[in-house]
């Protein structure tokens, strides 16, 4: 029997294209994981599929990267399915592990996929490093501008209450505390002074 497996990593992506292609290729039952990254170990749809397949069955996927988290994970799954007498077919990759070259091609494609993901990760890291060298902000945009953060520090130094500053800038008091903590980080005397002021 042919069983399909489909996965999309975010809820914004449409899984219909995969499921329709799998059904058109003969899958009688399709298991799916929506909004689940391939790096996540716990995939309920895949777990259910692995529990039901048996000797002579085929697991049909749109692409191999829908099935395995990494080259190693893909090969582990392939070995698990092989021991159960189950083969894997990939529509886009043209892989069928029931054939003589299937296992070999599966290994090669899995390794290529992992290399591609690692290359993307390295490019992202390099881009962030270059941004830091140019002085660009990394991560989430600060809720308060540099001028607003300076105003918070000056205002607290002149006795303005944290709750009033939070109201002024329409932020949570925790944001104000973070600004103050950043301003006095590493300066013990200023740290004590700020704590005293915050307790007032």
N, C-alpha and C positions, 0 to 999 in steps of 0.2 A: 504494500500500500504506500502511496505517496503522501507525505505530510509536509506542509509548508511552514516556514518560519519567517516572520517579518519583524523588523525593528526600526524605529526612528528614535533619535536621541533627544528631540525636544517635541513638546506638544504642538509647536507651530508647524512642524513638518507633517506632511500628509502620508499616511501609511497605505492609503487606498491603491496607489500605483503598484506597490509591491504585492498587496494581496490579490489584486486583479490579475497581475501577471502570473502569480503562483497558481491561482485557480485555473487560468487559461492553459497552464502547462500541465494540468492534471492533478493538482493537489486536492485531495478529498476532504482534508481538514487542515485548517491553518491556525497556527499559534502565533501570538503577537505580543510584543512589548512596546508600548508607546511612552515617549518621554523618558526613556531609559538609555543612558550612555553605554557604549560598548565596554567602557572600563569598569562598569558596575558588576560585581560578582553575582548579586542576587537578581536574577531575571525570572520572574514567575512563569512567563510564557514558555521560555526555554526549558525551565525545570519540568513543567508539565509535559512538554514534548518528549524530553528524555525519558520520562517515566513510562510513556505509552508505546514508544517504538520497539520493534522486535525484529527477529531475523527476516531478511528479505525486504524490509521496508526501505524507503528512500526519504531522506530529508532534503527538501527543495528550498533553496534560498535565492533571493534576488541577486545578491553579491556576497562573497565570502566574508567581507567586513561586517555584514549584518549578523553573522553568527559568532565570530570569535573576538575576544577583547584584545588579543595580541597574537603574534605568530605562535607563541608557546601555547596559549589558551586554545587557539584554533586547532593545533596539532593534538592537544590533549583531548578535545572534543572528538576529533576525527578518530583517534585511537579508541576512545570509549565506544563510539558508534560502530567502529569496525569490529570490536570484540562482541558487540551485540548482533553482528551480522547486518548492520545498517550502512548504507552508502549515502554520500552527500553529492548533490548536484547543484551547481550554481548557474543560473540563467545567463548573467552578464559575463562571467569569467569563462564560461564554456568548460567547466570542470565537472568530471564525474568520477568519483573515487572508486567506482566499481570497475573501471577500466584499468589496464596495466600501467598507464602513466599517470593515473589520477592522483595517487598518493604523492608522487614526486612533484607534480605541478602544484598540488595543494601546499606543500612545504615551501616551494619557491615563491608562490603568490603571497602566502602568509608573511614571509620574510620581507618581501617588497612592500607590503602594506605597512608593516611595522617600521621599516626604514623611512617611508613617506611621512608617517606620523611623527617620528623622531626629528626629521628634517624640519617639519612645520614648527615643532616645539622649539627647536634651536633658533629658528628665525624670529619667533616671538620673543624669546629671551634676549637675543641680540638687539632687536628693535627697542625693547624696554631699556637695555643698558645704554644704547645710543641716546635715547630720550633723557635718561638721567644725566648723562654727560652734558646735554644741552640745557639742563635745568628744567626740563618739563616735568610736570606733576605726574606721578605714577598712581594708579589705582583710582578710587572714587574721587570725584571732584569735591573739594572741601565745601562744607555748608556755608562757611563764612569766608569772605575775601580777606586778603592780607590786611587791608585798612580796618576792616571790621574786627579782626582778631586783635589788632593793636589797640583799638578803641575799648575792647573788652578788658584788656590788661590795664589800661590807663584808668578805666572807670572803676574797676575793683580797687585799684590803688587809692582812689579818691572816695571809697566808701560805698559805691553803688552795689546793691545786692544782686546775687546771681539770678534770682528769680525775675528781677526787673530787667536784667540784660537778656534773659531768655525770652521774655515777652517782647522786648524791643526788637530782637532779630527773628522772632517767631521760630525758635528752635527749642529743643529739649534742654533742660538745665545741664544734662550730662555733656552736651556739646560745649557749653561754657566752661565746665570743669576741665574738659580735655584741652581747651585752648589755654587755660591757666596753667595746667600741668605741663604742657609743651613749653610755655614761656619760662617756666622756672626750672625746667629739667636740668639736673646737674649742678644747680646753685642751691646749696643747702640752706643758707640764710634766707634767701628769697622763698624757698619752699616752706620754711617755718612761718614766714610772714604771711604767705598766701593762705596756709591752713588757718592761721589765726583770724585772718580777714573773712575767710569762708565760714568760720564758725560764728561770726558776729551776727 
